[in-house]
Amino acid sequence: GQTGRIQREENGQTSAYYVLDNHSKMTIAGGTIYNNSGDNVNGASLIRNIGTQESAATLEITGGNLQQDNFIVVKNDDYGKLTVTGGTIISKNNQAIQNWNDAEIKGGLMDGQVITWSYTEVPNNAKMEITGGKIDGPVMAINYYSNNNYGTAPNVIISETACITGELGTYTYNNGVTTAIKDLDQAKIEVNGGTFGHSVNDLYLSDNLSAELYSLSNDETPYSYYPSVEA
């Protein structure tokens, strides 16, 4: 009936390792997966998806309720492929999805930060495509500064029926400090469509979008973008 519950509840600040740790192929279609350990700085992701250069790991989320309020809910790690088409992924204080490799959001509800990171150690171009679903939180691309070098630029592409209530932003991360940047060679967001809760920086709009619409009938995500005012 897909109504089962997987739960590890630490009741405090004690860090714990992953509740689910996928190295092969996994589909989550229903039920509840829950953990409340961590303090928003130290903790463990609820779910990790990690592969190797020889064998990628794939995680598909089509349904269910996944929640870890004080740390990361879904960590798509090195050589991982993540696809979200349904379900609810909730982190009230942290990242609903942390992506280091290849992710696609086609549906579902993400309540929390959705961040694509890159760094130098793995020669992968971290990418996320958001073509649908709803994200109640910010969407970011962050370049993790490591060994005195920035990694390959993380890339977030937003299009079609994506609905994002939070702000978009590109950043670098160095020695615990996150800094906003406008250099798309270091971190990139490209908007080709969708609706937004905040006005999108022109820097992130694709070249064919030059007109902003503010809709009085949409209280949550009133901003959308078109090739012209006529369109």
Secondary structure, 3 states (H helix, E strand, C coil): CCCCEEEECCCCCCCCCCCEEECCEEEECCCEEEECCCCCCCCCCCEEECCCCCCCEEEEECCCEEECCCCCCEEECCCEEEEECCCEEEEEEEEEEEECCEEEECCCEEEEEEEEEECCCCCCCCEEEECCCEEECCEEEEEECECCECCCCCEEEECCCCEECCCEEEEEEECCEEEECCCCCCCEEEECCCEECCCCCHHHECCCCCEEEECCCCCCCCEEEECCCCC
